[in-house]
Amino acid sequence: MAHLVSVGAGSGSTALCRLANVRRGFREGYARGPRIILQLLCLCRRRPACQSSDAALNLSGTNTQTGSSMRLSRYFLPVLKETPREAQIVSHRYMLQAGMIKQATAGIYSWLPLGFKVLRKLENIVHEEQQRAGHLPMLMPTLQPGELWEESGRDNSYGPEMLRIVDRHGRKMLYGPTNEEMITDIFRAHVTSYKELPLTLYHIQWKFRDEVRPRFGVMRGREFFMKDGYNFDLNKEDALHAYNRHMVSYLRTYERMGLKAIPMRADSGPIGGEDTHEFLVLAETGESEVFYDSAVTDLHLGDRDVDYDSVAQCQAIFDEWTTPYARTDETHDASLFATIPAERQRSARGIEVGQIFYFGTKYSETMGALVDDGKGGKVPVHMGSHGIGVSRLLGAIIEASHDDKGIIWPEGVTPFHCGIVNLKSGDAAADGACEALYAALVACGLEPLYDDRDERAGAKFGTMDMIGLPWRITVGPRGLKNGVVEVTSRRTGESEEMPPEEAVAKIAKIYESIV
């Protein structure tokens, strides 16, 4: 995102808007009314969301309308005052209380506007990082033909957790918990030569697992939103490079979400294969016991430039993250763990948010996914799969980032970048300043949520704390008399008074490398 001080002026103009324009806008606005504020702020607009026409901004009066979806008085946010009895862990409780989800039946949820907004943000980050790594998006169906699973020999591997149905023609169908068979069938139908390799395809789709005891909200539901990808390579060496490439792309994905997800050697389960790592977020409510060297928690990928085609670079990053000891209880080696210096030995609980597998030719041999090897023969391709529980990530983020007041969203995934709280709705000065702040933030390419409700201050603060927006700007008549608003960090609770234009610049600066 561009700096606030160098935002493009609008279509057909090459003029630049400087921070001084914003300052002047607020100063003149206090003296001459909200109309002037908005007019001047729209000179520095960056996106079409802030239009210059009187019709779009309703500049004829002081009650200027922002987009209804960003006004809390018009947003669908059914915040619950009481703690839901069925919620056993923090993320489940807060997602219900914050009006993010509503249970339809056991383990199945409707995603309400706030929850859906975060879900889409996480999905977009996953898409961006997968495509940055050269992986191709597609979409496979939710229902799969049972005959593919019979062909692979996995038709009974999931037991009663796999939901099976029979259509009107007597054909066996299933609601897929994963897509190894489906993607192998697609590959064998269209790829015949080694010249078309390497190939990695992925999709993000709803899946279903008929849990006997669904609990913990989106952490262990029956229906879940998942990214799964599949690589096809000519040999093991190439497939292990794909494995490392996915390791790197996942590390970047989780860091963008504000998560410390540790790759840990794990068991492959019904997917199969010898090489597999799970990515776990440390949390007291985690379902797995984990053992690790604390040195792994100090590692950061950051913004380093990664060439995903470079075998050496991807291998180096893989080694960097997997050399420190980190294993789940299923693969824990007590004797190896004991060699770590005692001050770095850690045990905790972790939430699985992703997993990568290399399973060789397990599916390609069984299902006949063969390619011409260029030497006159045909060979089964080497495969791997890679999953991220996108819907589960919401729960994991909340478990890792909350307090007794509610959620604390990391800036990279927050549903709205900033909350604006009007302490005296109906007051001309307060309303005008809030409208101006809103317009200025939108002009910077941000999405604020404006609490314009006729409610007491405590209720407004309580809502903002519960839904967890990282930053809040509070506007009241007393502060405006002194030319200041209050900017509050949700994470630290620290507040600072400053002129409105500085508040806009501060928020824009925070998000300039994120938005």
C-alpha positions in Angstrom: 0.0 0.0 0.0 1.2 3.4 -0.8 2.1 5.9 1.9 -0.7 8.3 2.9 1.5 11.1 1.8 1.7 9.9 -1.8 -1.8 8.7 -2.6 -3.1 9.1 -6.2 -5.6 11.9 -6.6 -8.3 10.2 -8.7 -9.1 9.2 -12.3 -7.8 11.6 -14.9 -5.5 13.5 -12.5 -1.8 13.2 -11.9 -1.9 15.3 -8.7 -0.7 13.9 -5.5 -2.2 14.2 -2.1 0.1 15.2 0.7 -0.6 14.7 4.4 -1.0 18.5 4.6 -4.1 18.2 2.5 -5.6 15.9 5.1 -4.6 18.2 7.9 -6.1 21.2 6.2 -9.2 19.3 5.5 -9.8 18.6 9.2 -8.9 22.1 10.2 -11.3 23.7 7.8 -13.8 21.1 8.5 -14.1 22.0 12.1 -14.7 25.6 11.1 -17.0 25.1 8.1 -18.6 21.7 8.6 -18.3 18.1 7.5 -19.1 18.9 3.9 -15.7 20.7 3.6 -13.9 17.8 5.3 -15.2 15.3 2.9 -14.7 17.4 -0.1 -11.0 17.9 0.7 -10.5 14.3 1.8 -11.8 13.1 -1.5 -9.1 15.0 -3.3 -6.7 12.4 -1.9 -8.8 9.4 -2.6 -7.0 6.3 -3.8 -9.9 4.0 -4.5 -13.4 4.4 -6.1 -14.9 3.8 -2.7 -14.6 7.5 -2.0 -16.3 9.3 -5.0 -16.3 13.0 -5.7 -20.0 13.3 -6.8 -22.5 15.0 -4.5 -24.8 12.0 -5.1 -22.3 9.5 -3.8 -21.3 11.4 -0.7 -24.5 13.2 0.0 -22.6 16.5 0.5 -25.8 18.5 0.8 -26.0 18.0 4.5 -24.1 17.1 7.6 -25.6 13.6 7.9 -23.2 12.2 5.2 -23.7 8.5 4.5 -20.9 6.1 4.4 -21.3 2.6 3.0 -24.0 0.9 4.9 -22.0 -2.3 5.3 -19.4 -0.4 7.3 -21.8 1.3 9.7 -22.5 -0.8 12.8 -26.1 0.4 12.9 -26.7 -1.3 9.6 -24.3 -4.2 9.9 -25.5 -7.7 10.8 -23.6 -8.4 14.0 -25.6 -10.4 16.5 -23.3 -10.1 19.5 -24.4 -12.3 22.4 -24.3 -11.0 26.0 -24.4 -14.4 27.6 -21.8 -17.1 27.4 -23.1 -20.0 25.2 -23.4 -23.1 27.4 -22.2 -25.4 24.6 -19.0 -23.6 24.1 -16.1 -25.4 25.8 -13.1 -23.5 24.5 -12.3 -19.8 24.1 -12.5 -19.7 20.3 -15.9 -21.4 20.2 -17.3 -19.1 22.8 -15.9 -15.9 21.3 -17.0 -16.8 17.7 -20.5 -17.3 19.0 -20.5 -14.2 21.2 -19.0 -12.0 18.5 -21.7 -13.0 16.0 -19.3 -14.8 13.6 -21.1 -18.2 13.4 -24.4 -19.8 14.3 -24.7 -23.5 14.8 -27.1 -25.2 12.3 -26.7 -28.6 13.9 -23.9 -30.5 15.7 -20.6 -29.6 14.1 -22.1 -27.6 11.2 -22.2 -23.8 11.2 -23.6 -20.9 9.2 -20.9 -18.3 8.7 -22.3 -14.8 9.5 -21.0 -11.7 7.9 -18.1 -11.0 10.4 -16.9 -14.7 10.4 -17.3 -15.0 6.7 -15.3 -11.9 6.1 -12.3 -13.3 8.1 -12.7 -16.7 6.4 -12.4 -15.0 3.0 -9.3 -13.1 4.2 -7.6 -16.3 5.2 -8.6 -18.0 2.0 -7.2 -15.1 -0.1 -3.9 -15.3 1.8 -3.7 -19.0 1.1 -4.5 -18.4 -2.6 -1.8 -15.7 -2.9 0.9 -17.8 -1.4 0.1 -20.9 -3.3 0.2 -19.0 -6.6 3.4 -17.2 -5.5 4.9 -20.7 -5.3 3.7 -21.6 -8.8 0.7 -23.8 -7.8 -2.4 -23.8 -10.0 -5.9 -23.3 -8.5 -8.9 -25.4 -9.5 -12.1 -26.7 -7.9 -13.1 -30.3 -7.4 -16.6 -31.4 -6.3 -17.8 -32.0 -2.8 -19.3 -35.4 -3.7 -17.0 -38.1 -5.1 -17.8 -41.4 -6.8 -17.2 -44.3 -4.4 -15.6 -46.4 -7.1 -12.5 -44.3 -7.1 -11.9 -45.1 -3.5 -12.5 -48.8 -4.1 -9.9 -48.6 -6.9 -7.3 -47.0 -4.6 -8.1 -49.5 -1.8 -8.9 -46.7 0.7 -12.7 -47.1 0.7 -12.6 -48.4 4.4 -9.7 -46.3 5.7 -11.9 -43.6 7.2 -14.5 -45.9 8.7 -17.8 -44.3 9.8 -16.4 -40.8 9.7 -16.8 -40.9 5.9 -20.3 -40.0 4.9 -21.5 -42.4 2.2 -24.7 -42.1 0.2 -26.3 -43.9 -2.8 -27.9 -41.8 -5.6 -31.2 -42.6 -7.3 -29.4 -44.9 -9.8 -27.8 -47.0 -7.0 -24.3 -45.5 -7.5 -22.1 -45.3 -4.4 -21.1 -41.7 -3.6 -19.3 -40.1 -0.7 -18.7 -36.7 0.8 -15.0 -36.4 0.3 -12.8 -35.8 3.4 -9.8 -35.5 1.0 -9.1 -35.7 -2.7 -6.1 -37.9 -3.5 -8.3 -40.3 -5.6 -10.1 -37.5 -7.4 -7.0 -35.6 -8.4 -5.2 -38.8 -9.5 -8.1 -39.6 -11.8 -8.0 -36.1 -13.3 -4.2 -36.4 -13.8 -4.3 -39.8 -15.5 -6.9 -38.6 -17.9 -4.9 -35.7 -19.2 -1.2 -36.0 -18.5 0.9 -38.7 -20.4 4.4 -37.3 -20.7 7.2 -36.3 -18.4 7.4 -33.1 -20.4 4.3 -31.9 -18.6 5.9 -32.3 -15.2 6.3 -30.9 -12.6 2.7 -30.1 -11.9 1.0 -28.9 -8.7 -2.8 -28.4 -8.5 -4.8 -27.3 -5.5 -8.3 -26.2 -4.5 -10.1 -24.8 -1.5 -13.3 -26.7 -0.8 -15.8 -27.6 1.9 -15.3 -31.1 3.2 -17.1 -33.4 5.6 -16.1 -35.8 8.3 -18.9 -37.4 10.4 -17.3 -37.0 13.8 -19.0 -39.1 16.5 -18.5 -36.2 19.0 -18.1 -32.9 17.1 -17.0 -30.2 19.6 -14.9 -27.1 20.1 -16.7 -25.2 17.4 -14.8 -24.9 14.1 -11.8 -26.7 15.7 -13.4 -30.1 15.4 -16.6 -29.7 13.3 -18.2 -32.1 10.8 -18.1 -29.6 7.9 -14.8 -27.7 7.4 -13.2 -25.5 4.8 -9.9 -26.8 3.6 -7.2 -26.2 1.1 -5.6 -29.3 -0.3 -3.0 -29.5 -3.0 -1.3 -32.3 -4.9 2.1 -32.4 -6.7 3.0 -34.7 -9.5 6.7 -35.3 -10.3 8.8 -37.6 -12.3 10.9 -38.9 -9.5 11.5 -38.8 -5.7 14.1 -36.1 -5.9 11.7 -33.7 -7.7 8.8 -34.7 -5.4 10.9 -33.9 -2.3 11.7 -30.4 -3.8 7.9 -30.0 -4.1 7.7 -31.0 -0.4 10.2 -28.4 0.6 8.5 -25.8 -1.6 5.3 -26.4 0.2 7.0 -26.1 3.5 8.3 -22.6 2.6 4.9 -21.5 1.2 3.2 -22.6 4.3 5.6 -20.8 6.6 5.0 -17.6 4.7 1.2 -18.2 4.8 1.1 -18.6 8.6 3.4 -15.7 9.2 1.1 -13.4 7.2 -1.8 -14.5 9.4 0.1 -13.5 12.5 0.6 -17.1 13.6 3.7 -19.0 14.9 3.0 -22.4 13.3 5.8 -24.9 14.0 6.5 -27.7 11.5 6.7 -31.0 13.4 7.6 -34.5 12.3 4.3 -36.4 12.4 2.5 -39.6 11.6 0.9 -39.8 8.1 -2.3 -41.6 9.2 -4.7 -42.8 6.4 -3.1 -40.5 3.8 0.0 -42.7 3.8 3.7 -42.0 3.1 6.9 -41.8 5.0 7.7 -38.1 5.0 5.2 -35.8 6.7 5.1 -32.7 8.8 2.3 -31.1 10.7 2.1 -27.4 11.4 1.0 -26.7 14.9 0.1 -23.5 16.7 0.9 -23.7 20.4 -2.2 -23.3 22.6 -3.5 -24.8 25.9 -6.5 -26.2 24.2 -4.5 -28.1 21.5 -5.5 -31.7 20.9 -1.9 -32.9 20.5 1.0 -33.0 23.0 4.2 -31.6 21.4 7.8 -31.6 22.3 10.2 -29.0 20.8 13.5 -27.1 21.0 12.6 -23.5 21.9 15.1 -22.3 19.2 12.4 -23.1 16.6 10.1 -20.4 18.0 12.8 -17.7 17.2 12.8 -18.5 13.5 11.1 -16.1 11.0 10.8 -16.2 7.3 10.0 -12.6 7.1 10.0 -10.8 3.7 13.0 -12.6 2.3 12.9 -13.1 -1.4 12.4 -16.8 -2.2 13.0 -18.4 -5.5 10.6 -21.4 -5.4 12.3 -23.0 -8.4 15.6 -23.1 -6.5 16.2 -26.5 -5.0 19.1 -25.3 -2.9 17.2 -22.3 -1.4 14.1 -24.3 -0.6 16.2 -27.1 0.9 18.1 -24.5 3.0 14.9 -23.1 4.5 13.5 -26.6 5.1 16.7 -27.5 7.0 16.6 -24.2 8.9 13.1 -25.0 10.3 13.3 -28.8 10.7 16.8 -29.1 12.3 15.6 -28.0 15.7 13.8 -30.8 17.4 10.0 -30.5 17.1 7.7 -33.6 17.1 4.2 -34.6 18.0 3.6 -37.2 20.7 3.1 -39.8 18.0 6.7 -39.5 16.7 8.4 -38.2 19.9 11.8 -39.7 20.6 12.6 -39.2 24.3 16.3 -40.1 23.9 16.8 -37.6 21.1 14.9 -35.0 22.9 17.2 -35.5 25.9 20.2 -34.3 23.9 18.8 -30.8 23.7 20.1 -28.4 26.4 17.6 -28.5 29.3 16.9 -24.8 29.2 15.6 -25.2 25.6 13.4 -28.3 26.1 9.7 -27.5 25.9 6.5 -29.5 26.0 3.1 -28.0 25.3 -0.1 -28.6 23.5 -0.6 -27.7 19.8 -3.4 -27.1 17.3 -2.8 -28.7 13.9 -3.5 -26.1 11.1 -1.8 -27.9 8.2 0.1 -30.9 7.0 2.3 -31.9 4.1 2.9 -35.4 2.8 5.2 -37.2 0.4 3.7 -40.6 -0.4 5.6 -41.6 -3.5 3.7 -43.8 -6.0 1.1 -45.1 -3.6 -1.8 -43.8 -5.6 -0.2 -43.5 -9.1 0.7 -47.2 -9.1 -2.7 -48.4 -7.9 -4.7 -46.1 -10.2 -2.5 -46.2 -13.2 -1.2 -42.6 -13.2 1.7 -43.2 -15.6 3.8 -41.0 -17.8 6.2 -41.6 -20.7 9.7 -41.3 -19.1 11.4 -40.2 -22.4 13.3 -43.5 -22.6 10.5 -45.5 -24.2 8.9 -46.7 -20.9 6.1 -45.6 -18.7 6.5 -44.9 -15.0 4.2 -44.0 -12.1 4.5 -40.4 -11.0 5.6 -39.5 -7.6 3.0 -37.6 -5.6 2.5 -35.6 -2.4 -0.4 -33.8 -0.8 -0.6 -30.6 1.3 -3.5 -29.4 3.4 -4.4 -26.3 5.3 -7.5 -26.2 7.5 -8.8 -22.7 6.5 -11.9 -22.7 8.7 -9.9 -24.2 11.6 -7.4 -21.4 11.3 -10.0 -18.9 12.7 -10.2 -21.0 15.8 -6.5 -21.4 16.1 -5.9 -17.6 15.7 -8.4 -16.8 18.4 -7.0 -19.5 20.8 -3.5 -18.0 20.3 -4.6 -14.3 20.4 -7.3 -13.2 22.9 -7.9 -11.9 26.4 -10.7 -11.9 28.8 -12.5 -9.2 26.9 -12.6 -11.0 23.5 -10.7 -11.6 20.3 -7.5 -9.8 19.4 -7.1 -10.1 15.6 -3.6 -9.8 14.1 -3.5 -6.9 11.6 -3.1 -9.3 8.6 -6.4 -11.0 9.1 -8.6 -8.5 10.9 -12.2 -8.2 9.4 -11.9 -4.4 9.6 -8.7 -2.5 9.9 -9.9 0.0 12.5 -13.0 0.8 14.6 -14.4 4.3 14.9 -16.4 4.9 18.0 -18.7 8.0 18.2 -19.2 8.9 21.8 -22.1 11.2 21.0 -24.0 10.2 18.0 -26.2 13.0 16.8 -23.8 15.7 17.8 -22.9 17.6 14.6 -19.2 18.0 15.4 -18.7 14.4 16.5 -20.7 13.0 13.6 -18.8 15.2 11.1 -15.4 14.2 12.5 -16.3 10.5 12.4 -17.5 10.8 8.8 -14.2 12.5 7.9 -12.1 9.9 9.6 -14.1 7.2 7.9 -13.6 8.9 4.4 -9.9 9.4 5.1 -9.3 5.8 6.0 -11.2 4.6 3.0 -9.1 6.9 0.8 -6.1 5.1 2.1 -7.4 1.8 0.9 -8.5 0.7 4.4 -11.8 -0.7 5.7 -13.0 0.9 8.9 -16.0 -0.1 10.9 -18.0 2.9 12.2 -20.0 2.4 15.4 -22.7 5.1 14.9 -25.2 3.4 17.2 -27.1 5.4 19.8 -25.7 3.4 22.6 -23.8 4.1 25.8 -20.0 4.3 25.5 -19.5 1.1 27.6 -21.6 -0.9 25.2 -19.7 0.4 22.2 -16.3 -0.3 23.8 -17.5 -3.8 24.8 -18.5 -4.6 21.2 -15.2 -3.4 19.9 -13.2 -5.4 22.4 -15.3 -8.6 21.7 -14.9 -8.5 17.9 -11.2 -7.7 18.4 -10.3 -5.0 15.8 -6.6 -4.2 16.3 -7.1 -0.4 16.5 -9.9 1.9 17.7 -10.3 5.6 17.1 -12.6 7.2 19.7 -14.2 10.5 18.9 -16.1 12.7 21.5 -17.1 16.4 21.9 -14.6 16.9 24.7 -11.6 15.7 22.7 -12.7 17.6 19.6 -12.7 20.9 21.5 -9.0 20.3 22.0 -8.6 19.1 18.3 -7.8 15.5 19.3 -9.2 12.0 19.1 -8.1 8.9 21.0 -6.2 6.0 19.3 -6.2 2.7 21.2 -4.3 -0.5 20.6 -6.5 -3.6 21.3 -3.5 -5.8 22.0 -1.8 -3.5 24.6 -4.7 -1.4 25.7 -2.6 1.7 25.4 -4.3 4.9 24.3 -2.9 8.0 22.8 -4.5 11.4 22.0 -3.6 13.0 18.7 -5.1 15.2 16.0 -7.4 13.3 13.6 -5.1 13.6 10.7 -2.3 12.1 12.7 -4.6 9.2 13.7 -5.3 8.5 10.0 -1.5 8.6 9.2 -0.7 6.3 12.1 -3.3 3.7 11.0 -2.2 3.9 7.4 1.4 3.5 8.4 0.7 0.3 10.3 -1.0 -1.3 7.4 1.2 0.0 4.6 3.0 -3.4 4.3 0.0 -5.5 4.9 -2.9 -4.2 2.8 
